[in-house]
Amino acid sequence: MSAAAAVAMPVFAPLFTPGTERVEVRWLTVEAPIDAAVAARFLPAGLGVPDSPTVALWVAQFIGAEFASSDGVERRPDYLQGGVSLRCAGYGGGADGAYAVETFVEGLNHGILGRELFGLPKKQARAVRLDEHDDRIAFAIVSALGEELVAGEVALGLDSQDVPAPDWFARHCTVKAIPSAEGTGYDLCKLVEIPWSLAALSPARTGAADFAWGASEADPLHVFAPTGPATAAYGRAVLDIGYGRYLADVDPPVPLGRPSWTPVPPHAQHLP
């Protein structure tokens, strides 16, 4: 007679069901062209620089998130989240995709499952703001250190598009890296593709965006300085995120920012 399996607390972050996600979102994407050399330094092997190097900042309110698995459906309170992704040439010669650089979740760990499951680079933030005032959208992300990492405003026009995100967001990639318990190297370091799907609840309005990156030693997003005008799309949609797939083993990226619990006066940050 075999012994019963040991009982333990969750082996991953508590409170989360590893499952597929469906959530209503109030979503803003701001896109801006960047220098090809900057994109090349951040994209891991297998993801090339696209014809139009682009940084995309997204800020969204997640409303009634549901995670479905064989154990049932887990529901989350509403929360705000924002992130930065780079456009990349598709792995294996496919359509262009996105590479997730960093993601910020306001307050409690409502949206951290993506870090556990996919390796998405998620951090807690003191504030993620997405405020709608008639035809203007104000947005900002404030880090856990109280540093304003980005802030800006969008003037919405009369034009619209289907969903509030570019087509290349449908293939999101990240590097899932699990450090070794022995303190050297990684037990796992893989390139992961995450399928995203946005279905519009109403047409997404578009317009011009004006924003500025803050200077930060811990989160040096200012290296993605725009080389041209920024555009934006804003609207409501339903976001579906399925299970991902491993594409390849990759070398661990070299972090540019440095961890800190104390704000550090920013210095000039250059790519190595």
C-alpha positions as CSV (number, residue, x, y, z in Angstrom):
1,M,0.0,0.0,0.0
2,S,1.6,3.3,-1.1
3,A,1.9,6.1,1.4
4,A,-0.3,9.2,1.0
5,A,1.3,12.2,-0.6
6,A,2.7,14.8,1.8
7,V,0.6,17.8,2.4
8,A,2.2,21.2,2.2
9,M,1.6,24.9,1.6
10,P,1.6,25.9,-2.1
11,V,5.0,25.4,-3.7
12,F,4.5,28.6,-5.7
13,A,3.2,32.0,-4.6
14,P,0.1,31.5,-2.4
15,L,-3.5,32.5,-3.4
16,F,-3.1,31.8,-7.1
17,T,-4.5,29.1,-9.4
18,P,-2.2,28.3,-12.3
19,G,-4.7,28.6,-15.1
20,T,-5.8,30.4,-18.2
21,E,-7.0,34.0,-17.6
22,R,-10.0,35.9,-18.8
23,V,-10.6,39.5,-17.7
24,E,-12.3,42.7,-18.8
25,V,-9.9,45.5,-19.1
26,R,-9.9,49.3,-19.5
27,W,-6.7,49.5,-21.5
28,L,-4.3,52.1,-22.8
29,T,-1.3,51.4,-25.1
30,V,1.2,54.1,-25.9
31,E,3.6,53.3,-28.8
32,A,6.8,55.2,-29.7
33,P,9.7,54.5,-32.1
34,I,13.1,53.9,-30.5
35,D,16.7,53.4,-31.7
36,A,17.3,50.0,-33.2
37,A,20.6,49.6,-31.2
38,V,18.6,50.0,-28.0
39,A,16.1,47.3,-29.0
40,A,19.0,45.0,-30.0
41,R,20.6,45.2,-26.5
42,F,17.4,44.1,-24.8
43,L,16.0,41.4,-27.1
44,P,17.2,37.9,-26.2
45,A,18.6,35.4,-28.8
46,G,15.9,34.2,-31.1
47,L,14.0,37.6,-31.1
48,G,15.4,40.0,-33.7
49,V,15.0,43.7,-34.2
50,P,12.0,44.4,-36.3
51,D,11.8,46.8,-39.3
52,S,10.1,49.4,-37.0
53,P,11.7,49.2,-33.5
54,T,9.0,50.3,-31.0
55,V,8.5,50.6,-27.3
56,A,5.0,50.1,-26.0
57,L,3.8,51.3,-22.6
58,W,0.5,49.8,-21.5
59,V,-1.6,50.7,-18.5
60,A,-4.8,48.9,-17.7
61,Q,-7.5,48.3,-15.1
62,F,-8.2,44.6,-14.7
63,I,-11.9,44.1,-13.8
64,G,-13.2,40.7,-12.5
65,A,-10.2,38.6,-13.5
66,E,-10.9,34.9,-13.6
67,F,-8.3,32.1,-13.7
68,A,-9.7,28.7,-14.9
69,S,-8.0,25.3,-14.2
70,S,-9.0,21.7,-13.6
71,D,-9.6,22.8,-10.0
72,G,-12.2,25.3,-10.9
73,V,-12.3,29.1,-11.4
74,E,-10.5,31.6,-9.1
75,R,-11.6,35.2,-9.2
76,R,-9.6,38.3,-8.2
77,P,-10.5,41.7,-7.0
78,D,-10.1,44.6,-9.5
79,Y,-6.6,46.0,-9.8
80,L,-4.4,48.3,-11.9
81,Q,-1.3,47.1,-13.8
82,G,1.1,48.6,-16.3
83,G,4.1,47.4,-18.3
84,V,6.7,48.0,-21.0
85,S,7.2,45.8,-24.0
86,L,9.4,46.0,-27.1
87,R,8.4,45.0,-30.6
88,C,10.4,42.2,-31.9
89,A,10.8,40.1,-35.1
90,G,8.9,36.9,-34.6
91,Y,10.7,33.8,-33.3
92,G,11.5,31.4,-36.2
93,G,10.5,34.0,-38.8
94,G,6.9,34.4,-37.9
95,A,4.9,37.6,-37.4
96,D,6.3,40.3,-35.2
97,G,5.7,39.9,-31.5
98,A,6.3,41.6,-28.2
99,Y,9.1,41.1,-25.6
100,A,8.1,42.0,-22.0
101,V,10.7,44.2,-20.4
102,E,9.0,45.0,-17.1
103,T,5.5,45.0,-15.5
104,F,4.1,46.8,-12.5
105,V,1.2,45.8,-10.3
106,E,-0.4,48.3,-7.9
107,G,-0.8,47.2,-4.3
108,L,-1.3,43.6,-3.4
109,N,-0.1,40.7,-5.5
110,H,-3.3,40.4,-7.5
111,G,-1.5,40.0,-10.8
112,I,1.7,38.1,-9.9
113,L,0.7,34.7,-11.3
114,G,2.3,35.6,-14.7
115,R,5.7,35.8,-12.9
116,E,5.3,32.3,-11.4
117,L,4.0,30.7,-14.6
118,F,5.7,32.5,-17.4
119,G,8.5,34.4,-15.9
120,L,6.9,37.8,-16.6
121,P,9.1,40.5,-15.0
122,K,6.5,41.7,-12.5
123,K,7.1,44.2,-9.7
124,Q,4.8,45.7,-7.1
125,A,4.2,49.4,-7.6
126,R,3.0,52.1,-5.2
127,A,0.6,53.5,-7.8
128,V,-0.6,52.8,-11.3
129,R,-2.9,55.5,-12.6
130,L,-5.3,55.5,-15.6
131,D,-7.6,58.5,-15.3
132,E,-10.2,59.4,-17.9
133,H,-11.4,63.0,-18.3
134,D,-13.6,63.5,-21.3
135,D,-11.3,63.2,-24.3
136,R,-8.1,63.1,-22.3
137,I,-6.4,60.2,-20.5
138,A,-3.8,60.8,-17.8
139,F,-1.5,57.9,-16.8
140,A,1.4,57.3,-14.5
141,I,3.4,54.5,-12.8
142,V,5.0,55.1,-9.4
143,S,7.4,52.5,-8.1
144,A,7.5,50.9,-4.7
145,L,10.3,53.4,-3.9
146,G,8.0,56.3,-4.7
147,E,9.8,57.1,-8.0
148,E,7.6,58.3,-10.8
149,L,8.8,56.0,-13.6
150,V,6.5,57.4,-16.3
151,A,3.8,60.0,-16.6
152,G,1.9,61.4,-19.5
153,E,-1.4,62.3,-21.2
154,V,-3.3,61.3,-24.3
155,A,-5.5,63.5,-26.3
156,L,-8.1,61.2,-27.9
157,G,-9.3,62.1,-31.4
158,L,-12.2,60.9,-33.6
159,D,-10.4,58.0,-35.2
160,S,-10.7,54.5,-33.8
161,Q,-9.4,50.9,-34.2
162,D,-10.6,47.5,-33.2
163,V,-8.7,46.9,-30.0
164,P,-6.6,49.2,-27.7
165,A,-3.3,47.3,-28.5
166,P,-1.2,46.6,-31.6
167,D,-1.4,43.3,-33.5
168,W,2.1,42.4,-32.4
169,F,0.9,42.1,-28.7
170,A,-0.8,38.8,-29.7
171,R,2.6,37.0,-29.4
172,H,4.1,38.1,-26.1
173,C,7.5,36.6,-25.1
174,T,9.5,36.6,-22.0
175,V,12.5,34.9,-20.4
176,K,11.6,32.6,-17.5
177,A,14.7,32.4,-15.3
178,I,14.8,30.4,-12.0
179,P,18.0,30.9,-10.0
180,S,19.8,27.9,-8.7
181,A,19.4,27.1,-5.0
182,E,23.2,26.7,-4.8
183,G,23.7,30.4,-5.6
184,T,25.4,30.0,-9.0
185,G,23.6,30.1,-12.4
186,Y,20.1,29.1,-13.2
187,D,18.1,25.8,-12.9
188,L,16.0,27.0,-15.9
189,C,16.3,29.8,-18.4
190,K,13.9,29.6,-21.3
191,L,12.3,31.8,-23.9
192,V,8.5,31.6,-23.4
193,E,5.8,32.6,-25.8
194,I,2.5,33.7,-24.2
195,P,-0.7,33.9,-26.3
196,W,-2.7,37.0,-25.8
197,S,-6.1,37.8,-27.3
198,L,-8.0,41.1,-27.0
199,A,-11.7,41.2,-28.0
200,A,-13.2,44.7,-28.2
201,L,-16.2,45.6,-26.1
202,S,-16.3,48.9,-28.0
203,P,-14.1,50.5,-30.7
204,A,-10.8,51.8,-29.2
205,R,-10.2,55.5,-29.7
206,T,-6.8,56.7,-30.8
207,G,-4.8,59.9,-30.4
208,A,-1.5,61.6,-29.8
209,A,0.4,60.9,-26.6
210,D,2.8,63.1,-24.6
211,F,4.8,61.3,-21.9
212,A,8.2,61.3,-20.2
213,W,10.2,58.5,-18.5
214,G,11.5,59.2,-15.0
215,A,15.1,58.7,-14.2
216,S,15.6,55.7,-11.9
217,E,18.6,53.6,-10.9
218,A,16.3,50.6,-10.0
219,D,14.0,50.9,-13.1
220,P,16.0,52.7,-15.9
221,L,13.1,52.9,-18.4
222,H,14.5,56.2,-19.7
223,V,16.9,54.2,-21.9
224,F,13.9,53.8,-24.2
225,A,13.9,57.4,-25.3
226,P,11.5,58.0,-28.2
227,T,13.0,58.9,-31.5
228,G,9.7,60.2,-32.9
229,P,6.1,61.1,-31.9
230,A,4.1,58.8,-29.7
231,T,0.6,57.5,-30.5
232,A,-2.0,55.8,-28.3
233,A,-5.1,53.7,-28.3
234,Y,-7.6,53.4,-25.4
235,G,-10.7,51.4,-24.9
236,R,-12.5,48.5,-23.2
237,A,-11.9,44.8,-24.2
238,V,-11.8,41.3,-22.9
239,L,-8.3,39.9,-22.5
240,D,-7.7,36.2,-22.8
241,I,-4.3,34.7,-21.9
242,G,-3.7,31.0,-22.5
243,Y,-1.0,28.6,-21.4
244,G,2.4,29.4,-22.9
245,R,5.0,27.3,-24.6
246,Y,8.7,27.1,-24.3
247,L,10.6,28.2,-27.5
248,A,14.2,27.7,-26.6
249,D,16.9,27.7,-23.9
250,V,18.6,31.1,-23.7
251,D,21.4,32.7,-21.8
252,P,20.3,34.8,-18.8
253,P,19.9,38.5,-19.6
254,V,22.2,40.9,-17.8
255,P,20.1,43.2,-15.6
256,L,20.5,46.9,-16.2
257,G,18.6,48.2,-13.2
258,R,19.8,47.3,-9.7
259,P,17.6,46.2,-6.8
260,S,17.2,48.8,-4.0
261,W,14.8,49.5,-1.2
262,T,16.2,53.0,-0.8
263,P,15.8,55.7,-3.5
264,V,19.1,56.6,-5.1
265,P,19.7,59.9,-6.9
266,P,19.7,59.0,-10.6
267,H,22.9,59.1,-12.6
268,A,23.4,58.8,-16.3
269,Q,22.5,55.3,-17.2
270,H,24.1,53.8,-20.3
271,L,23.7,50.5,-21.9
272,P,26.7,48.2,-21.3
